[in-house]
Amino acid sequence: MDVLVEYFEPGQWLVIPSRAALDEPPVLLPGQRPGQEDVAEWARGHGGVDFATTELSVTVTNRSDAHLTLRGMWAEVVDRAEPLTGALVSRLPQGVSGVPELELDLDQERPELWEVDEFTRRRVGARPFLDRTHVRLAPDESQRFIVTARIRSSCCTWELVLAFRGDDGTEFAVRPAPGFRTTGLPVTGLAPVVRWAWFEDPPRFWRDTARLDWCSQGNPDPELPPAPRELRKLAGRFGPHLTHFLSTGTTGPEQQLRLATVLPAVRLAVDLVKADRKGRHADAARLRAELRRRFPRPVLEQAYVAALLAAGLTHGIPSGHREKLVGYLASTPAAEVLRPMIAAAARR
């Protein structure tokens, strides 16, 4: 049995313990063009560790003469410690990597492989992926998986383990080398936050705190503004759904930051829905203009949908707004978490 494990998206974000390493940036090797510097390998050479996720391409090839069934895939944690502190370095701007749909949660004692929804990142099914999916390989047949290992509250060294069973009942496990190390976000934050600017002359690291200012050392968790009364009533019944939607499924300091950004928009959107319902057209026009001036479109959409649901649970959703909500749910897969709230509001 051959098992090839490679980085799928090598080192998009890495934590480097020593800030002094930033003064010795990556260099071009003979034959390389600007932008082809191996920043991930440079970072690991300075003790760098994958931040938040490690994305792997796992290819399994049956080299035997018999059929084999892949019975399990999990992470075996070798050691666990507090999250690593240091500089946070990005190889590329955030958001360029693929979105694997199989995950290992390294914060668990025995991280098993789960299928997750591409948009909400919630687990699919009640059992791990290989407990409900039959992967049987004929001789010389291969199967490729893209696996993301995620971590939030610790730093761990871990190995991938795959379990197989032959048609004759023989069972065995494979631990492909090498091992991996992944860290979450330390309480003290990460600083500096930098991005490799290969296009500069000479190439250098740029400060990038605008992207991840919640990582910066010394920055407190964002203070959440008070939510409108209508939203608090909604959260009382559907708190987890609403938080997941407004924070786009993030956790920890990033979740707080996103909620701090969207709640002021929700407050204005609640006032807008009230003004529309009471026929105060001048107030509604003023509030629409203010929302468009202060907030980007994705935040506006989230705020308006939350305000409509808050009003809908109290007064019922007018038919025109109900169509908007159903259309939003259909066109935005990430809004699937809203379905229970929309159903409850539509029944009024």
C-alpha positions as CSV (number, residue, x, y, z in Angstrom):
1,M,0.0,0.0,0.0
2,D,1.4,3.4,-1.0
3,V,0.2,6.5,0.8
4,L,1.5,9.8,-0.6
5,V,0.9,12.8,1.7
6,E,1.8,16.3,0.4
7,Y,0.9,19.8,1.4
8,F,-2.1,20.9,-0.6
9,E,-1.7,24.6,0.1
10,P,1.8,24.8,1.8
11,G,2.0,27.4,4.5
12,Q,-0.4,30.1,3.6
13,W,-0.1,31.3,7.2
14,L,2.8,30.4,9.4
15,V,3.9,31.4,12.9
16,I,7.6,32.0,13.3
17,P,8.9,32.1,16.9
18,S,11.8,34.5,16.2
19,R,11.0,37.9,14.8
20,A,14.7,38.3,13.9
21,A,14.1,35.8,11.1
22,L,12.2,38.5,9.2
23,D,15.5,40.3,8.8
24,E,16.8,37.2,6.8
25,P,14.0,37.0,4.1
26,P,13.7,34.2,1.5
27,V,15.9,34.4,-1.5
28,L,15.5,33.3,-5.1
29,L,17.2,30.0,-6.1
30,P,18.9,29.7,-9.5
31,G,16.3,29.5,-12.2
32,Q,13.5,30.9,-10.1
33,R,11.6,34.0,-11.1
34,P,10.4,36.7,-8.6
35,G,7.4,35.4,-6.7
36,Q,8.6,31.8,-6.8
37,E,10.5,32.0,-3.5
38,D,9.6,29.1,-1.2
39,V,8.4,31.1,1.7
40,A,6.8,28.1,3.4
41,E,10.1,26.2,3.4
42,W,12.0,29.3,4.5
43,A,9.6,29.7,7.4
44,R,9.9,26.1,8.5
45,G,13.6,26.4,8.4
46,H,13.2,29.1,11.1
47,G,11.0,27.0,13.2
48,G,7.8,28.0,11.5
49,V,4.5,26.2,12.3
50,D,1.3,26.1,10.3
51,F,-1.2,28.6,11.7
52,A,-4.9,27.5,12.3
53,T,-4.9,24.9,9.5
54,T,-2.7,22.4,7.7
55,E,-4.1,21.4,4.3
56,L,-3.0,18.0,2.9
57,S,-3.4,16.1,-0.4
58,V,-3.6,12.4,0.5
59,T,-3.3,9.8,-2.3
60,V,-3.8,6.2,-1.5
61,T,-2.7,3.5,-4.0
62,N,-3.4,-0.2,-3.6
63,R,-0.1,-2.0,-4.6
64,S,-1.3,-5.5,-3.5
65,D,-3.0,-8.2,-5.5
66,A,-6.2,-8.1,-3.5
67,H,-9.0,-5.6,-2.9
68,L,-8.5,-3.3,0.2
69,T,-11.0,-1.2,2.1
70,L,-10.0,2.1,3.7
71,R,-11.6,1.8,7.1
72,G,-10.4,5.0,8.8
73,M,-8.3,8.1,8.7
74,W,-7.4,10.1,11.8
75,A,-4.7,12.3,13.4
76,E,-2.6,10.8,16.1
77,V,-1.4,13.7,18.4
78,V,2.2,13.2,19.4
79,D,2.4,16.2,21.8
80,R,0.3,19.2,22.7
81,A,1.3,22.5,24.2
82,E,0.1,26.1,24.4
83,P,-0.2,27.9,21.1
84,L,3.0,29.2,19.6
85,T,3.8,32.9,19.9
86,G,5.8,35.0,17.4
87,A,5.3,36.6,14.0
88,L,2.5,35.7,11.7
89,V,3.7,35.4,8.1
90,S,1.5,35.0,5.1
91,R,2.8,33.5,1.9
92,L,-0.1,34.8,-0.2
93,P,-3.1,37.1,0.5
94,Q,-5.8,35.4,2.5
95,G,-8.5,33.6,0.6
96,V,-6.6,32.0,-2.3
97,S,-6.5,28.5,-1.1
98,G,-9.0,25.8,-2.1
99,V,-11.8,24.8,0.2
100,P,-11.4,21.1,1.2
101,E,-14.5,19.4,2.4
102,L,-12.9,16.8,4.7
103,E,-11.5,18.0,8.1
104,L,-9.7,16.8,11.2
105,D,-10.3,18.8,14.4
106,L,-7.0,18.8,16.2
107,D,-8.5,20.2,19.3
108,Q,-10.2,16.8,19.9
109,E,-8.3,14.0,21.7
110,R,-8.6,11.6,18.7
111,P,-9.3,13.7,15.7
112,E,-11.3,11.7,13.1
113,L,-12.0,12.6,9.5
114,W,-15.4,14.3,9.0
115,E,-17.1,15.6,5.9
116,V,-18.0,19.3,6.3
117,D,-20.3,21.6,4.4
118,E,-18.3,23.7,1.9
119,F,-19.9,27.0,3.0
120,T,-21.0,26.7,6.7
121,R,-18.0,24.4,7.6
122,R,-20.5,22.3,9.8
123,R,-20.2,18.6,9.9
124,V,-22.2,16.5,7.5
125,G,-23.8,13.4,8.9
126,A,-23.8,11.9,12.3
127,R,-20.7,9.7,11.9
128,P,-17.1,10.3,10.6
129,F,-16.7,10.2,6.9
130,L,-15.2,6.7,6.5
131,D,-17.8,5.2,8.9
132,R,-20.5,5.9,6.4
133,T,-18.6,6.0,3.1
134,H,-17.3,2.8,1.5
135,V,-13.8,3.3,-0.1
136,R,-12.7,0.0,-1.6
137,L,-9.6,-0.1,-3.8
138,A,-8.9,-2.7,-6.5
139,P,-5.3,-3.6,-7.2
140,D,-3.4,-0.6,-8.6
141,E,-6.4,1.7,-8.0
142,S,-5.9,5.1,-6.4
143,Q,-8.0,7.5,-4.4
144,R,-7.2,11.1,-3.6
145,F,-8.5,13.1,-0.6
146,I,-8.0,16.8,0.3
147,V,-7.9,17.1,4.1
148,T,-7.8,20.2,6.3
149,A,-6.6,19.8,9.9
150,R,-7.9,22.7,12.0
151,I,-6.8,23.8,15.5
152,R,-7.8,26.8,17.7
153,S,-6.8,26.3,21.3
154,S,-3.4,24.6,21.3
155,C,-0.3,23.8,19.3
156,C,0.3,20.1,18.5
157,T,2.6,17.8,16.6
158,W,0.6,15.1,14.9
159,E,0.8,12.2,12.4
160,L,-1.7,11.0,9.9
161,V,-2.9,7.4,10.4
162,L,-4.9,5.3,7.8
163,A,-6.4,2.0,8.6
164,F,-7.1,-0.7,6.0
165,R,-8.8,-4.1,5.8
166,G,-8.3,-6.8,3.2
167,D,-11.1,-9.0,1.9
168,D,-9.6,-11.8,4.0
169,G,-10.2,-9.8,7.1
170,T,-6.6,-8.8,7.6
171,E,-6.3,-5.3,9.1
172,F,-3.3,-3.0,9.2
173,A,-2.5,0.7,9.7
174,V,-0.2,3.0,7.7
175,R,1.5,6.1,9.2
176,P,3.0,8.0,6.3
177,A,5.9,10.3,7.1
178,P,6.4,13.1,7.8
179,G,4.6,14.4,10.9
180,F,3.1,17.8,11.0
181,R,2.8,20.7,13.5
182,T,-0.1,23.1,13.7
183,T,-0.8,26.0,16.1
184,G,-3.8,28.0,17.2
185,L,-4.0,31.6,18.3
186,P,-2.3,32.4,21.6
187,V,-4.1,34.5,24.2
188,T,-1.3,37.1,23.9
189,G,-1.8,37.4,20.1
190,L,0.7,37.3,17.3
191,A,3.0,40.2,16.2
192,P,4.0,41.4,13.8
193,V,1.5,40.2,11.1
194,V,3.3,40.4,7.8
195,R,2.9,39.4,4.2
196,W,5.6,38.5,1.7
197,A,5.7,41.2,-0.9
198,W,7.8,39.5,-3.7
199,F,7.0,42.3,-6.2
200,E,8.9,45.0,-4.2
201,D,12.4,45.9,-5.1
202,P,14.0,44.4,-3.2
203,P,11.4,41.9,-2.0
204,R,10.4,42.3,1.6
205,F,7.8,41.7,4.3
206,W,4.9,44.1,4.5
207,R,3.0,44.8,7.7
208,D,-0.5,43.3,7.3
209,T,-2.4,44.2,10.4
210,A,-5.3,45.5,8.4
211,R,-6.1,41.9,7.5
212,L,-5.7,40.3,10.9
213,D,-5.6,43.1,13.4
214,W,-7.2,40.8,16.0
215,C,-3.9,38.8,16.0
216,S,-1.8,41.8,17.0
217,Q,-0.1,41.6,20.3
218,G,-1.7,43.9,22.9
219,N,-5.0,44.4,21.0
220,P,-7.8,43.5,23.3
221,D,-10.8,41.5,22.1
222,P,-13.1,44.0,20.3
223,E,-15.8,45.4,22.6
224,L,-19.2,44.3,21.3
225,P,-21.7,47.2,20.9
226,P,-25.2,46.5,22.5
227,A,-27.5,44.6,20.1
228,P,-30.9,46.1,19.3
229,R,-33.7,44.8,21.6
230,E,-35.3,43.1,18.6
231,L,-32.1,41.2,17.9
232,R,-31.8,40.1,21.5
233,K,-35.3,38.6,21.4
234,L,-34.3,36.7,18.2
235,A,-31.0,35.5,19.8
236,G,-32.9,34.2,22.8
237,R,-34.5,31.5,20.5
238,F,-31.9,31.1,17.8
239,G,-28.6,32.3,19.4
240,P,-26.2,29.8,17.9
241,H,-27.8,30.1,14.4
242,L,-27.7,33.9,14.5
243,T,-24.1,34.1,15.8
244,H,-22.9,31.6,13.2
245,F,-24.6,33.7,10.4
246,L,-23.4,37.1,11.5
247,S,-19.8,36.0,12.3
248,T,-19.6,33.8,9.1
249,G,-18.8,30.7,11.2
250,T,-15.6,32.1,12.8
251,T,-14.6,31.6,16.5
252,G,-12.6,33.3,19.2
253,P,-11.2,36.8,18.6
254,E,-12.1,36.9,14.9
255,Q,-15.8,36.1,15.8
256,Q,-15.8,39.0,18.2
257,L,-14.3,41.3,15.6
258,R,-16.9,40.3,12.9
259,L,-19.8,40.7,15.4
260,A,-18.4,44.2,16.4
261,T,-18.4,45.2,12.7
262,V,-21.9,43.9,11.8
263,L,-23.9,44.8,15.0
264,P,-24.0,48.6,14.3
265,A,-25.3,47.8,10.8
266,V,-28.0,45.6,12.3
267,R,-29.1,48.4,14.5
268,L,-29.5,50.7,11.6
269,A,-31.2,48.0,9.5
270,V,-33.7,47.4,12.4
271,D,-34.6,51.1,12.3
272,L,-34.9,50.9,8.5
273,V,-37.4,48.0,8.7
274,K,-39.4,49.8,11.3
275,A,-39.5,53.0,9.1
276,D,-40.6,51.0,6.1
277,R,-43.4,49.2,8.1
278,K,-44.7,52.5,9.5
279,G,-44.5,54.3,6.1
280,R,-41.9,56.9,7.2
281,H,-40.4,57.1,3.7
282,A,-38.0,60.0,4.4
283,D,-36.5,58.2,7.4
284,A,-36.2,55.0,5.4
285,A,-34.3,56.8,2.6
286,R,-32.0,58.4,5.1
287,L,-31.2,55.1,6.8
288,R,-30.6,53.3,3.5
289,A,-28.1,56.1,2.4
290,E,-26.3,55.8,5.8
291,L,-26.0,52.0,5.6
292,R,-24.6,52.2,2.0
293,R,-22.1,54.9,3.0
294,R,-20.8,53.1,6.1
295,F,-20.8,49.4,5.4
296,P,-19.7,47.1,2.6
297,R,-22.4,45.1,0.7
298,P,-21.9,41.7,2.5
299,V,-22.3,43.4,5.9
300,L,-25.4,45.2,4.6
301,E,-27.0,41.9,3.4
302,Q,-26.3,40.2,6.7
303,A,-27.7,43.2,8.7
304,Y,-30.8,43.6,6.6
305,V,-31.7,39.8,6.7
306,A,-31.2,39.8,10.5
307,A,-33.4,42.8,10.9
308,L,-36.2,41.3,8.7
309,L,-36.1,38.1,10.8
310,A,-36.2,40.1,14.0
311,A,-39.3,42.0,12.8
312,G,-40.8,38.9,11.3
313,L,-40.8,36.9,14.6
314,T,-42.8,39.8,16.1
315,H,-45.1,41.0,13.4
316,G,-44.8,38.3,10.7
317,I,-43.0,38.8,7.4
318,P,-44.8,40.7,4.7
319,S,-45.0,38.7,1.5
320,G,-42.5,40.8,-0.4
321,H,-39.9,40.5,2.3
322,R,-40.6,36.8,2.7
323,E,-39.8,36.3,-1.0
324,K,-36.5,38.2,-0.4
325,L,-35.6,36.0,2.5
326,V,-36.3,32.8,0.6
327,G,-34.4,34.1,-2.4
328,Y,-31.4,35.0,-0.2
329,L,-31.4,31.6,1.4
330,A,-31.5,29.9,-2.1
331,S,-28.8,32.1,-3.6
332,T,-26.4,32.1,-0.6
333,P,-25.6,28.6,0.6
334,A,-23.8,30.0,3.7
335,A,-27.2,31.3,4.8
336,E,-28.5,27.7,5.3
337,V,-28.2,28.3,9.1
338,L,-31.0,30.7,8.8
339,R,-33.6,28.1,7.7
340,P,-35.0,27.5,11.2
341,M,-35.5,31.2,11.8
342,I,-37.1,31.8,8.5
343,A,-39.5,28.9,9.0
344,A,-40.5,30.2,12.5
345,A,-41.0,33.7,11.2
346,A,-43.0,32.6,8.2
347,R,-45.5,30.8,10.4
348,R,-46.6,34.0,12.1
